[in-house]
Amino acid sequence: MRLIDAVLNKRARIGIGREQIPPNLSVAAAEEALSFHGIIPQYYPTPLLKLSAASSKMQVLEVLIKDESKRFGLNSFKVLGGIYAIAKYIYSRIEDHPARLDFAYIQSESVRRQLGTITFATATDGNHGLGVARTAQILGHKAVVFMPAGTVPARIRAIEETGAEVKLTKANYDDTVALAAETASKKGWVLIQDTAFEGYQNIPEWIMQGYLTIIYEALVQMKTIGLDKPTHIFLQAGVGSMAAAVLGYLVSKYGELYPYTAIVEPHHAACFYDSFVIGDGEPYRAKGDLKTIMAGLSCGEPNPLAWDIINDYADICLACDDAVAVEGMRLLADPSGKDPKIISGESGAVTAGLLWLLTRDNQYADIRDMMKIDTKSVILLINTEGATDPDNYRKIVQDNKL
């Protein structure tokens, strides 16, 4: 049984220029986001790790992993978007503010006196909500976090420990987003969500801009080890905001020479894959039931802002069985040779498991050949999360279950 399905994007590389990339994903926008993140006291660039022994076994030149489990002590990259969007929102409410985003300023008593206590609302499977809740806590505001049915207790506890109110719904992720938006509108709360809808675009754009710090750092780090840029990049997609942000930045920076880009989703929550299969240029809901151990990718509908970029520029979309994520978690936890150990959760590890199978299992030689993965390939992966569900991580990695 094949664990991986692939569909090429018919629109990729047909001459759509970098001019179509929105300004919030430009090189200048990335520098602005990094400038803000860089003045937050807990900031440091997350590690870019080389998997030399694994690269040799995969018969590629380099495999590099940007380890976002180290981001601000919150076990995920998501806080980059939430904290940046909240900062931009606060600036939008104040006329007389510093020219550049200033973390100390938005944390100040002066700002709180002008704006009062704001309630930020969001829907999340865990990581995004934790970033929003922690930001609200640091800035002296409130957070209400809606979470879908089946959310594991560890993720709920992590958010509650910030002082945020958690509302556990009986719905899936997409319906929970709708409920959060509806409730926020009725109560006058500020919705911080990474998917756009009619009348709601600025905050998702700011969140995507915040994610640019990941790829900006990674490319600088590659230069320090003598590498120009990746030949290939694998990007996980739920609603697609992180994937589209990174891809948009790469197109903005490199034009038609941007790296070969693969979008990665779970089989049962594959809205981009299913949309590419239909192939009429429109986004569609995922056909599956959204049930997957990759909770961070369990989304049924693309962010429209992300769809526009992924539909124009992504080269291929890969839909994976949960077993691929399990393979990646174990591979990173028990590395080859002197490769570093990486603690990676289900959504974070899927790209590592995917790459391992593509390069090591000949039943996927057709996909490997389509992607032109060979001994000259420099492949960049992003570990988007650590072990945010410790019980499941232990079952998979230590107890060898699932």
ZAMARGU-4260 file (C-alpha; in steps of 0.2 Angstrom, whole numbers, plus 5000, padded with zeros to 4 digits):
<rodrens>
0) 5000/5000/5000 | 5007/5017/4995 | 5008/5029/5010 | 5011/5044/4999 | 5001/5052/4984
5) 5007/5066/4973 | 4999/5078/4961 | 5009/5091/4951 | 5003/5109/4950 | 4999/5113/4932
10) 5001/5131/4935 | 5019/5131/4942 | 5033/5138/4932 | 5022/5145/4918 | 5029/5162/4919
15) 5019/5170/4933 | 5031/5182/4940 | 5036/5188/4957 | 5026/5204/4954 | 5010/5194/4959
20) 5017/5191/4977 | 5009/5203/4989 | 5019/5216/4998 | 5017/5208/5015 | 5028/5193/5009
25) 5042/5204/5001 | 5060/5204/5007 | 5057/5221/5015 | 5042/5214/5024 | 5053/5200/5031
30) 5066/5212/5037 | 5052/5222/5046 | 5045/5206/5054 | 5062/5200/5060 | 5066/5218/5066
35) 5051/5217/5078 | 5054/5199/5083 | 5072/5203/5087 | 5068/5215/5100 | 5058/5203/5110
40) 5068/5198/5125 | 5067/5180/5123 | 5072/5180/5104 | 5085/5171/5097 | 5086/5162/5079
45) 5080/5144/5080 | 5093/5131/5075 | 5096/5126/5057 | 5103/5108/5059 | 5112/5097/5047
50) 5108/5079/5045 | 5124/5073/5037 | 5122/5054/5040 | 5104/5054/5035 | 5109/5064/5019
55) 5121/5051/5014 | 5108/5037/5017 | 5096/5047/5006 | 5109/5050/4993 | 5106/5069/4993
60) 5119/5082/4995 | 5111/5090/5011 | 5096/5088/5022 | 5094/5104/5033 | 5080/5106/5047
65) 5075/5122/5054 | 5070/5117/5072 | 5055/5128/5077 | 5052/5118/5092 | 5064/5130/5100
70) 5054/5146/5096 | 5051/5157/5111 | 5050/5142/5123 | 5033/5138/5116 | 5037/5122/5106
75) 5031/5129/5089 | 5033/5143/5076 | 5015/5149/5077 | 5019/5162/5090 | 5029/5172/5077
80) 5012/5176/5067 | 5001/5179/5082 | 5013/5191/5091 | 5017/5201/5076 | 4998/5202/5071
85) 4993/5208/5089 | 5007/5221/5088 | 5001/5227/5071 | 4983/5228/5077 | 4988/5238/5093
90) 4998/5250/5082 | 4982/5252/5071 | 4972/5258/5086 | 4985/5271/5091 | 4988/5287/5081
95) 5004/5293/5090 | 5015/5278/5090 | 5034/5275/5087 | 5038/5274/5068 | 5044/5256/5070
100) 5035/5242/5079 | 5042/5242/5097 | 5038/5227/5109 | 5042/5238/5124 | 5030/5251/5118
105) 5015/5239/5116 | 5019/5232/5133 | 5018/5249/5141 | 5006/5255/5154 | 5003/5270/5142
110) 4996/5259/5129 | 4985/5249/5141 | 4978/5265/5147 | 4974/5271/5130 | 4966/5255/5124
115) 4960/5247/5140 | 4960/5228/5141 | 4957/5219/5125 | 4951/5202/5123 | 4959/5192/5109
120) 4950/5177/5102 | 4956/5163/5091 | 4952/5145/5086 | 4966/5132/5087 | 4972/5114/5088
125) 4985/5120/5101 | 5000/5129/5094 | 4993/5145/5087 | 4981/5147/5102 | 4996/5145/5114
130) 5005/5159/5105 | 4990/5171/5105 | 4987/5167/5124 | 5005/5169/5129 | 5006/5186/5119
135) 4990/5192/5128 | 4997/5187/5145 | 5013/5196/5142 | 5004/5212/5136 | 4991/5212/5150
140) 4976/5208/5139 | 4964/5193/5139 | 4963/5178/5127 | 4948/5166/5124 | 4954/5151/5114
145) 4941/5140/5105 | 4948/5122/5102 | 4940/5108/5092 | 4933/5091/5098 | 4946/5079/5102
150) 4960/5091/5107 | 4972/5082/5118 | 4972/5088/5137 | 4991/5093/5136 | 4987/5106/5123
155) 4972/5113/5133 | 4983/5114/5149 | 4997/5123/5140 | 4985/5137/5135 | 4975/5137/5152
160) 4992/5140/5161 | 4994/5157/5152 | 4977/5162/5161 | 4967/5161/5144 | 4950/5155/5144
165) 4948/5139/5134 | 4931/5134/5125 | 4931/5116/5120 | 4919/5114/5106 | 4910/5098/5099
170) 4915/5103/5081 | 4930/5100/5069 | 4943/5114/5066 | 4935/5123/5052 | 4918/5124/5061
175) 4927/5130/5077 | 4935/5144/5067 | 4918/5149/5062 | 4912/5149/5079 | 4926/5159/5086
180) 4923/5172/5072 | 4905/5173/5076 | 4907/5174/5095 | 4921/5187/5093 | 4910/5198/5082
185) 4895/5197/5094 | 4906/5201/5109 | 4917/5214/5102 | 4933/5204/5104 | 4947/5204/5092
190) 4949/5189/5081 | 4967/5183/5078 | 4965/5170/5065 | 4977/5164/5051 | 4963/5162/5038
195) 4955/5176/5028 | 4936/5178/5024 | 4925/5192/5018 | 4929/5208/5028 | 4943/5200/5037
200) 4960/5201/5028 | 4973/5212/5038 | 4976/5201/5053 | 4979/5185/5042 | 4991/5195/5031
205) 5000/5201/5047 | 5001/5183/5053 | 5008/5177/5037 | 5021/5191/5037 | 5026/5186/5055
210) 5030/5169/5048 | 5043/5176/5037 | 5056/5176/5051 | 5058/5157/5049 | 5064/5157/5031
215) 5074/5174/5033 | 5084/5166/5047 | 5086/5150/5038 | 5093/5157/5022 | 5105/5168/5033
220) 5110/5152/5042 | 5113/5143/5026 | 5125/5156/5020 | 5136/5154/5036 | 5139/5135/5031
225) 5143/5139/5013 | 5126/5135/5005 | 5117/5148/4994 | 5099/5142/4995 | 5090/5125/4995
230) 5086/5116/4979 | 5070/5109/4987 | 5059/5114/5001 | 5045/5104/5009 | 5031/5114/5018
235) 5017/5107/5029 | 5000/5115/5025 | 4984/5115/5036 | 4976/5131/5030 | 4992/5135/5021
240) 4997/5151/5029 | 5015/5146/5034 | 5018/5137/5018 | 5012/5151/5007 | 5021/5164/5017
245) 5038/5155/5015 | 5034/5151/4997 | 5029/5169/4993 | 5045/5175/5001 | 5056/5163/4991
250) 5047/5169/4975 | 5049/5187/4980 | 5068/5185/4983 | 5073/5173/4969 | 5060/5175/4955
255) 5059/5161/4944 | 5074/5153/4952 | 5065/5149/4968 | 5067/5132/4976 | 5057/5117/4970
260) 5042/5118/4983 | 5032/5103/4989 | 5016/5106/4999 | 5013/5092/5012 | 4996/5087/5020
265) 4988/5072/5029 | 4978/5060/5017 | 4962/5064/5026 | 4964/5083/5027 | 4971/5087/5010
270) 4962/5102/5004 | 4977/5108/4993 | 4980/5091/4986 | 4961/5088/4982 | 4960/5105/4974
275) 4975/5102/4963 | 4968/5085/4958 | 4952/5094/4952 | 4963/5106/4944 | 4951/5121/4939
280) 4961/5134/4949 | 4948/5135/4963 | 4951/5130/4981 | 4940/5115/4988 | 4936/5108/5004
285) 4946/5092/5009 | 4937/5076/5004 | 4942/5067/5020 | 4935/5067/5037 | 4950/5077/5044
290) 4955/5063/5056 | 4974/5062/5058 | 4987/5062/5071 | 4994/5077/5063 | 4982/5089/5073
295) 4991/5105/5067 | 4987/5100/5049 | 4969/5094/5052 | 4961/5108/5042 | 4947/5106/5028
300) 4948/5123/5019 | 4963/5133/5012 | 4966/5151/5018 | 4961/5160/5002 | 4976/5171/5004
305) 4987/5156/5005 | 4978/5147/4990 | 4982/5161/4978 | 5001/5159/4981 | 5001/5140/4982
310) 4990/5138/4967 | 5002/5149/4957 | 5019/5144/4963 | 5019/5127/4972 | 5027/5113/4961
315) 5019/5098/4969 | 5007/5093/4983 | 5010/5077/4993 | 4996/5069/5003 | 5003/5057/5017
320) 4997/5043/5028 | 4999/5045/5047 | 5012/5032/5046 | 5023/5044/5037 | 5023/5056/5052
325) 5027/5041/5063 | 5042/5037/5052 | 5048/5055/5054 | 5046/5056/5072 | 5056/5040/5075
330) 5069/5045/5062 | 5072/5062/5071 | 5072/5055/5088 | 5084/5041/5085 | 5096/5049/5071
335) 5109/5041/5061 | 5128/5043/5065 | 5132/5059/5073 | 5116/5068/5067 | 5107/5078/5081
340) 5092/5071/5090 | 5077/5082/5086 | 5061/5081/5096 | 5047/5083/5083 | 5028/5081/5085
345) 5017/5073/5072 | 5015/5088/5061 | 5033/5094/5063 | 5040/5077/5058 | 5030/5072/5043
350) 5041/5080/5030 | 5056/5070/5037 | 5047/5054/5036 | 5041/5059/5018 | 5059/5063/5012
355) 5065/5047/5020 | 5052/5036/5011 | 5054/5045/4994 | 5073/5042/4994 | 5074/5025/5002
360) 5058/5016/4995 | 5058/5012/4977 | 5039/5011/4976 | 5040/5031/4977 | 5054/5032/4963
365) 5041/5040/4952 | 5038/5054/4964 | 5057/5056/4967 | 5060/5057/4949 | 5046/5070/4946
370) 5054/5081/4960 | 5072/5078/4953 | 5079/5074/4969 | 5096/5068/4967 | 5114/5068/4974
375) 5115/5087/4971 | 5099/5091/4980 | 5100/5103/4995 | 5083/5100/5005 | 5076/5111/5018
380) 5063/5105/5030 | 5055/5114/5044 | 5051/5106/5061 | 5036/5115/5065 | 5033/5109/5082
385) 5040/5099/5096 | 5031/5085/5107 | 5015/5095/5110 | 5006/5079/5114 | 5019/5071/5126
390) 5008/5055/5129 | 5007/5051/5110 | 5025/5056/5107 | 5030/5043/5120 | 5019/5030/5113
395) 5026/5032/5096 | 5044/5035/5099 | 5048/5026/5116 | 5035/5013/5116 | 5035/5010/5097
400) 5016/5009/5096 | 5005/5016/5082
</rodrens>
